[in-house]
Amino acid sequence: MTTLPHPFKKVLFGFAFSPSLQLNLHEVTRLAHYFNAELVLLHVGEKTDEKKHSLKSHLEQIEFKEVPISIHWELGKPEAVILEACTRFQIDLLVLGALQHENIYQYYVGTLARKLTRKVNCSVLLLIKPSTERVPCQHIVVNGLDAPETPVAIMDAFYAAYA
Protein backbone atom coordinates (compact mmCIF):
# COMPACT_ATOMS: atom_id res chain seq x y z
CA MET A 1 0.00 0.00 0.00
CA THR A 2 1.32 3.43 -0.91
CA THR A 3 1.92 5.82 1.94
CA LEU A 4 -0.46 8.72 1.70
CA PRO A 5 0.42 12.27 2.67
CA HIS A 6 -1.73 12.34 5.79
CA PRO A 7 -2.02 8.99 7.58
CA PHE A 8 -4.22 8.92 10.66
CA LYS A 9 -2.07 8.01 13.67
CA LYS A 10 -4.24 9.46 16.43
CA VAL A 11 -8.02 9.08 16.34
CA LEU A 12 -10.41 10.76 18.78
CA PHE A 13 -13.91 9.38 19.26
CA GLY A 14 -16.21 11.79 21.04
CA PHE A 15 -18.94 9.65 22.55
CA ALA A 16 -22.17 9.81 24.47
CA PHE A 17 -23.95 6.92 26.14
CA SER A 18 -26.39 6.45 23.28
CA PRO A 19 -28.00 3.22 22.05
CA SER A 20 -25.44 3.09 19.21
CA LEU A 21 -22.37 3.29 21.49
CA GLN A 22 -21.46 -0.40 21.15
CA LEU A 23 -21.65 -0.31 17.34
CA ASN A 24 -19.71 2.95 17.21
CA LEU A 25 -16.98 1.46 19.42
CA HIS A 26 -16.72 -1.53 17.08
CA GLU A 27 -16.33 0.82 14.11
CA VAL A 28 -13.84 3.19 15.69
CA THR A 29 -11.61 0.41 17.06
CA ARG A 30 -11.65 -1.28 13.65
CA LEU A 31 -10.57 2.02 12.08
CA ALA A 32 -7.81 2.53 14.64
CA HIS A 33 -6.61 -1.03 14.03
CA TYR A 34 -6.56 -0.52 10.25
CA PHE A 35 -4.72 2.80 10.57
CA ASN A 36 -2.38 1.38 13.24
CA ALA A 37 -3.45 4.38 15.29
CA GLU A 38 -3.86 5.28 18.92
CA LEU A 39 -7.50 5.73 19.94
CA VAL A 40 -8.57 8.49 22.31
CA LEU A 41 -12.07 8.09 23.75
CA LEU A 42 -13.55 11.32 25.07
CA HIS A 43 -16.80 11.73 26.97
CA VAL A 44 -17.90 15.26 27.78
CA GLY A 45 -19.90 14.79 30.94
CA GLU A 46 -19.72 13.59 34.49
CA LYS A 47 -17.66 10.48 35.22
CA THR A 48 -19.86 8.18 37.29
CA ASP A 49 -19.39 4.59 38.42
CA GLU A 50 -22.36 3.59 36.25
CA LYS A 51 -20.84 5.19 33.14
CA LYS A 52 -17.38 3.71 33.86
CA HIS A 53 -18.91 0.25 34.24
CA SER A 54 -20.99 0.66 31.06
CA LEU A 55 -17.96 1.76 29.01
CA LYS A 56 -15.82 -1.07 30.42
CA SER A 57 -18.53 -3.57 29.49
CA HIS A 58 -18.72 -2.19 25.94
CA LEU A 59 -14.93 -2.26 25.53
CA GLU A 60 -14.76 -5.89 26.65
CA GLN A 61 -16.81 -6.77 23.55
CA ILE A 62 -14.61 -5.10 20.93
CA GLU A 63 -12.72 -7.26 18.46
CA PHE A 64 -9.41 -5.38 18.21
CA LYS A 65 -8.16 -5.48 21.79
CA GLU A 66 -4.57 -4.60 20.82
CA VAL A 67 -5.54 -1.05 19.83
CA PRO A 68 -3.99 1.39 22.32
CA ILE A 69 -6.91 3.23 23.95
CA SER A 70 -6.89 6.14 26.38
CA ILE A 71 -10.12 7.26 28.03
CA HIS A 72 -10.81 10.85 29.03
CA TRP A 73 -13.75 12.34 30.93
CA GLU A 74 -14.11 16.10 30.83
CA LEU A 75 -16.68 18.63 31.92
CA GLY A 76 -17.67 21.65 29.87
CA LYS A 77 -19.40 22.61 26.68
CA PRO A 78 -18.98 19.70 24.23
CA GLU A 79 -17.94 21.83 21.26
CA ALA A 80 -15.22 23.69 23.17
CA VAL A 81 -13.98 20.57 24.98
CA ILE A 82 -13.70 18.51 21.78
CA LEU A 83 -12.03 21.32 19.83
CA GLU A 84 -9.47 21.80 22.60
CA ALA A 85 -8.90 18.04 22.93
CA CYS A 86 -8.21 17.71 19.20
CA THR A 87 -5.44 20.28 19.57
CA ARG A 88 -4.08 19.04 22.91
CA PHE A 89 -3.91 15.39 21.83
CA GLN A 90 -2.71 16.26 18.29
CA ILE A 91 -5.60 14.37 16.71
CA ASP A 92 -5.47 13.43 13.01
CA LEU A 93 -9.04 12.12 12.75
CA LEU A 94 -12.12 13.03 14.78
CA VAL A 95 -14.89 10.42 14.67
CA LEU A 96 -18.46 11.26 15.66
CA GLY A 97 -21.77 9.43 15.44
CA ALA A 98 -24.52 10.79 13.20
CA LEU A 99 -28.18 9.85 13.05
CA GLN A 100 -29.91 8.80 9.85
CA HIS A 101 -33.07 10.79 9.20
CA GLU A 102 -36.28 8.99 8.19
CA ASN A 103 -35.81 10.12 4.59
CA ILE A 104 -33.30 7.73 3.02
CA TYR A 105 -31.71 10.52 1.01
CA GLN A 106 -31.05 12.80 3.94
CA TYR A 107 -28.91 12.40 6.97
CA TYR A 108 -29.36 14.36 10.13
CA VAL A 109 -26.14 15.62 11.56
CA GLY A 110 -26.54 17.17 14.98
CA THR A 111 -25.69 20.74 15.73
CA LEU A 112 -22.51 19.69 17.54
CA ALA A 113 -21.21 17.65 14.60
CA ARG A 114 -22.04 20.46 12.16
CA LYS A 115 -20.15 23.01 14.24
CA LEU A 116 -17.16 20.74 14.76
CA THR A 117 -16.77 19.89 11.07
CA ARG A 118 -16.43 23.62 10.38
CA LYS A 119 -14.00 24.44 13.19
CA VAL A 120 -11.82 21.44 13.97
CA ASN A 121 -8.21 21.37 12.76
CA CYS A 122 -8.22 17.71 11.65
CA SER A 123 -10.15 15.36 9.39
CA VAL A 124 -13.65 14.36 10.53
CA LEU A 125 -15.48 11.08 9.96
CA LEU A 126 -19.19 10.81 10.72
CA LEU A 127 -20.44 7.29 11.46
CA ILE A 128 -23.89 7.09 9.91
CA LYS A 129 -24.58 3.35 9.95
CA PRO A 130 -22.20 1.73 12.45
CA SER A 131 -21.93 -2.05 12.39
CA THR A 132 -20.10 -4.84 14.17
CA GLU A 133 -19.21 -6.26 10.75
CA ARG A 134 -17.11 -4.30 8.27
CA VAL A 135 -19.27 -2.83 5.53
CA PRO A 136 -17.31 -1.33 2.62
CA CYS A 137 -17.90 2.37 2.04
CA GLN A 138 -20.35 3.08 -0.75
CA HIS A 139 -20.64 6.84 -0.36
CA ILE A 140 -18.11 9.38 0.83
CA VAL A 141 -18.66 13.10 0.98
CA VAL A 142 -15.61 15.35 1.01
CA ASN A 143 -16.10 18.97 1.93
CA GLY A 144 -13.43 20.67 -0.14
CA LEU A 145 -13.07 24.25 -1.18
CA ASP A 146 -10.77 25.94 -3.65
CA ALA A 147 -7.90 25.61 -1.21
CA PRO A 148 -4.42 24.08 -1.30
CA GLU A 149 -5.50 21.40 1.22
CA THR A 150 -8.37 20.07 -0.93
CA PRO A 151 -6.33 17.46 -2.90
CA VAL A 152 -4.97 16.08 0.38
CA ALA A 153 -8.50 15.96 1.84
CA ILE A 154 -9.65 13.94 -1.16
CA MET A 155 -6.70 11.54 -0.80
CA ASP A 156 -7.45 11.19 2.92
CA ALA A 157 -11.05 10.26 2.06
CA PHE A 158 -9.87 7.48 -0.24
CA TYR A 159 -7.45 6.30 2.45
CA ALA A 160 -10.27 6.16 5.02
CA ALA A 161 -12.59 4.39 2.58
CA TYR A 162 -10.36 1.32 2.61
CA ALA A 163 -10.51 0.98 6.41
ABEGO torsion letter per residue (X at the ends): XBBBABBBABBBBBBBBBAAAAAAAAAAAAAAAAAGBBBBBBBBEBBBAAAAAAAAAAAAABABAABBBBBBBBBEBAAAAAAAAAAAAGBABBBBBBBBBABAABBBBBAAAAAAAAABABBBBBBABBBABBBBBABBBBBBBBBAAAAAAAAAAAAAAAX
